[in-house]
Amino acid sequence: MLTIRRAEIKDIPVIMKFLDDHWLQGFALAHDRTFFDWQFVHNGKVNIWIGIDDETGKLYAIQCMIIYRYIDNPDVSGSTWLAIKSPNPLLAFDVQNSAWDELLPRAYPTPGLRPDAIKAFKLLGYPLITMDHYYRLADLAEYRIAVIKDKVIPSVPDTGYSIIPCNTIKEFAEVISEEELIESVPSKDHNYIQWRYFEHPIFKYDLWKILDKTEQPKGILVTRDEYANDSVACKIVDFYGKSNLLGKITHALDELIVQRHYEFIDIYSYGVSADIYENNGWIKCDTQSANIITNFFQPYTPENSDICMVEPNYPGARLFRGDGDQDKPRLYSPS
């Protein structure tokens, strides 16, 4: 008999096999238990809801969740949501509703919907949107990651703003207070930042303090390098501070491009005005663009892609590539 419930530690091997069989063969979360536990286990509780036949042990559906703060009515993002054929044709939705009924989230932005999820949410009448994608090119004669048919690099002034490394959560907290994180949408705290960016078991993130003209820290930028074809690009993964800061650091990022030999720096976001990018030297990219600024490196796939999501249900939401589970290892690579 099918049972819908929150997963337990003992269910994890079954869930990992289910992911490998039905989501993606070689999927990192299906093969790396350390990574799986980091992503979904907190204080002995598993942040995954399942539809399972407890008599046979066969798993039919999962809804994985990213919880930003461990409080009542937290902000959450749905992660892997998957169902196979079962006696209950609505099992995927029933499992998802079980998660929501237990967590009672305030806001649930979910960037990164797959085509089957997009179809399901459309049928249910949810408004769907795509995150904005912008980039800044290096001035190169040849590109090995990007596919550039129309090289445009608008000139920008030096605003006097700069970036320097932020090496610890203590340094982060000196720039972005707990209160500021809590008041954001999604609502986070310093524990989340420590877990997400300083304790990731696989990825190495660079955190940067954004300094104004007087060298006072005003915000934090999170980036990560990606490699392919003997070249390197930089993903902006997350950002904390007033959105207009993103328009003041283009020159500083150009200097980083030169220092680290990046082909480009790119960013996906929701809730940031297009004017902040377009008035400060950034180029918009979408699936119709002539230039290709790929988001896929595991494996490297030269194509433009949208990050689709249900329009956030809570006012003031601002999201970046690092929210939800969008910036995660895709394929297992034993060390």
N, C-alpha and C positions, 0 to 999 in steps of 0.2 A: 504494500500500500504506500502510495506517495505521501511523504511528509515534507512540510515546508518549515524550516527552522534555521536558526543561526548555526553556522558551522562550528565544530569543536576541533581542538588540536588533533584528535585522532582522525579527523576527516581530511587532513591536509594532503597525505599521499594520494588519496582518491581524487581530490581537486586538481592536483598537479598533473596527474595522468589525463584527466578530463581535458585540461587545457592543451596538453600535447596532442591529444587525439582529435580535438574538435575546434581548437582556436588556431594554433599554428605549430607545426612540427618544428622542434628546436627552440620553442619559445623560452626565453630566459626564466620566466616565472615557473615554468613547468619542470625545470632541471636544476635550479639553484635554490636549495632550501634556505640558505642564509638570506638571500635576496627576498624570497617569498615571505619569510618571517618578518624581515624588516618592513616590508610593504604592508602587510595585512594583520600582523599579530601585535597586540598592545596589552600589556599587563595580563597575559594569559587568555585574552579574548580575541577571537578571530573576526575580522571585519568583513565577513563574507556570509551571505545567506544562500541557502541551497534548497533545491527540490530533489529529494532522494528517496529511493525505496529502501527503508531501513531493514527490511527483511532480506533483500538480496544484496544490498550495498550498492546498487546501480545508481549513479548520479545522472540527473536529467537536466538540471538548470543551476546556474550560479548568478548571483549579483554581488560583485565586489564593490567595496565602498572606501573612499578616502575621507577620513574625518579630520577636520582642520584643528578643532579644539575638543578636548574630552570634557564636555559640559552638557547640561540639559539643553535640548534643542540646538545642537551644533549646526554650523554650516558644513555641508558635505558635498562631495562630487562622486557620481557614479563612476566606477571603473569597469572592468571587464563584465559584460552582461551577455550571457550565452545560454541557450536552451537547445536541446535536441528533441526529436519526436518522442512524445509521451502520451499517456492516456488523457492528459489534460492539455488541450490546445492553447490555453491561456496561462500555462505554467510560468513562462518568463515574466509576465506581468504580476502574477500572484507572488512570486519570489521577490520581485522588486518592491511590491507593496508591503510585504512583510518587513523588509529592511526599513522602509520609510515609517511604517507604523511603530517600529521599535525605537528608531532614532528620533523621530519627530523633528526633522531638521527645519531650521529657520529659512535657510536658502540652500539650493542644491544645483548650482551651476555644474554642467557636465560637458566640458569641451572634449571633442574627439569622437563623435558618434560615427560608427561604421555604417555602411550602406543599409544593412538590415535594420539597424536601430533607427536610422533616419526614416525609413519606410514606416516603421511601427509608430514613431512619434507623429509623423504626418497623418496617419490614419486616425490617431487619437486627437488630432486638432491642435497640437502644440505648435507655437510659432518657432520656426527654425532660422538660425542666422549663421554666418561664418565670421570667424575672427579676421581682423585686418592683418595683412601681411606686408611689411615694408623692409627694404634693404638699403645698404650703403656699400657700393663697390670699391674695391681697390683699383687703382689705375694700372692695369697690367696689359702686356702685349698678348698674353695667352692665359686662358682660364681652363683649369682641369676639373673643377667641381661644378662651377656655374657654367651655363650655356648662354653666352652673351651674343646676341645678334644686333642689339642696339645699345651701345655703351653710352650711358648718360651718368655723369657724376657732377651734380650741381656744386658750384663753389659756395662755401659757407664761411662766415667770419669767425675769428677766434673770440669767443665770448668771455674768455678768462676762466671758464669752468674747467675743471680737471678731474681725473679719477686716480685714486690710489688704492692699493689692496686693503681689504678688510679680512683679517685672518682668524678672528674668533667671534663667538656669539657675544662676548662682552663688548667688543668693539662695535658690533652691529647694534647692540642695545644703547650704546652711547649716541647713535644717530637716529634710530627708529625706536621709539618707546613701546613698551607693552601696550599702553593705552591706545596708541596709534594703530597698532596691529589689530587689537580687539575691535576697534571701531570700523575697520575696513570690511568690505564684502568681497570675497569670503573673509569671515572673522578668524584671525589666527593669533598665535602668541609666540613667545620666544622659544618655547619647547618645540613648536612645529618647525621653526627656522633651523634650530639645532639638528633636529631629526632629518629634515628634508635636504639640507645643503651641506652640513658639516659632518653628518654621519652616514652618508650614502655608501652602501657597501661596494659599489662598482664605479659609479661616475665620480669624477673630480670636477668640482665646481669652483670657479673663481668669483669671489665677491669683491665688489669695488665700492669704496666711498666716493660719492660725488661731492666735490668741493666747489664752493662758489668763488667769486673773484677775490674774496678776503681769506680764502682757504678754510672756510667754515664748512663742516660736513652737513649736507642737506638731504641726502638720499642714499640709497643702496641699489646697485645694479648687480645682477647675477648672470654670469655667462658660462658657457661650456664650449670647448673646442671639439670640432669634428674633422676627421681625416678621411681622405679618399684620393686615389690616383696621385700619390706623392704630393699632395697639397693639403691645405688646412683652411677651414672656415670657422666662423664664430657665431654661435647662437646666443642671443639674449634670451635667457630663460625666465627671468623674473625681475621685478622692479618694485622698490618701496620709496615713497616720497610723493611730492606733488607732481602731477603728470607733466606740467610745463617744463620740468627739469629735463625730460627726454628731448626737448627741443633746444636745450642749451649745451648739450654734450657732443654734438655731431663732430666738431673739430677735435675734441679729445679722443673720440672713437676713431677718427681718421688717423691720429697718431698711433693708436693701438694697432690698427690695421698694418701700418708700416713696421712697427716694432716686432710684431708677431707673424708677419708675412701672411696675413689672412687674405683670401680672395674676396670675401665679403663679410659683413656683419648683418644679421637679419633679426627680425622681431615679429612675433604674432601677439596681438592684443585685442581686447574688447574693453570698451569704456574709456578709451583715450581718443580725444578729438583728432580727426584726420589732419586738421590744420597744423597740429603740433609736429607731425611728420613732414607734411608736404611743404610747409613754409621754412623748413630747416634742413633741406637737402636729401630727404629720404624718398625713395622710389617705391610706388605701390606695385605689388605683385599679386596676381591671381591666376586661375587656371587658363585664362585667355591671353596671358602676357607672352610676348615674343621671347623674352629672356626667361631662363629657367633657374630658379633659386630653390634647390631641392630641400625638403625637410627629411628625406629618407636616406639614412646612411647604413642601415643594417637590413639588407644590403644596400649599397649605394644605388639609388635609382634616380636618373636625371629627369624628373618631372615636377611640375608645380602641383601643389595640393592644398586643398582647403582644410581648415580645422572647423568642423561644423558642430553646432551645439544648439540645445533648446535655449531660447532667449531667457536670461536670468529672471527669476520670479521676484527678485528683491531689488528695490531701487539702490543706485549707487554702486552697483557691482563693477569691478575692474579686474580683468583676468589676463594672464599671460601664459606663455607656453608651458611654464612649470606648474601651473595649477592642474588639479585633477591628476591624471597619470600620463599626460602626453609626453613628457620628457623622461622616458625610461628605456633601459636596455631592452632590445627586441629579441635578439637571438642569443642563445647561450654560448659563451666563449670561455671554456675552462682555462684557468690561469696556470 
